[in-house]
């Protein structure tokens, strides 16, 4: 196994691990700032004082988090001021990360096979070909194994 493949496998394992943990973490309705404040019993004036900002800044930060417009940097500062730490990850919507790679390989293989079949049909050479599904699976495996630069194109 090449170093690149080993690094990719390690990254996939890490993402899959994060994905399984993320399934149990749904964003609270009021957002994480308000929920953490409530959990530790810290009101907005106390948090504002720790951050040396106004209460309005804290309220704005809570609204920004709820709207999805708060920066990670700001969220991290607020978490730190409350004795917490920010944790974030990008995880697959569904299933393991390998399924994303396989879906891309299959899509690429389908495009290649459709072009090839079209050319062969024009030349009347389509007799005796295996099923398209079999060909897609085989070519997709080859594409993933090769690790082509144009994989995501």
ABEGO torsion letter per residue (X at the ends): XBAAAAAAAAAAAAAAAAAAAAAABBBBAAEAAAAAAAAAGBBAAAAAAAAGBBAAAAAAAAAAAAAGABBAAAAAAAAAAAGBBBBBBBBBABEBAAAAAAAAAAAAAAAAAAAAAAAAAAAGAABGBBBAAAAAAAAAAAAAAAGBAAAAX
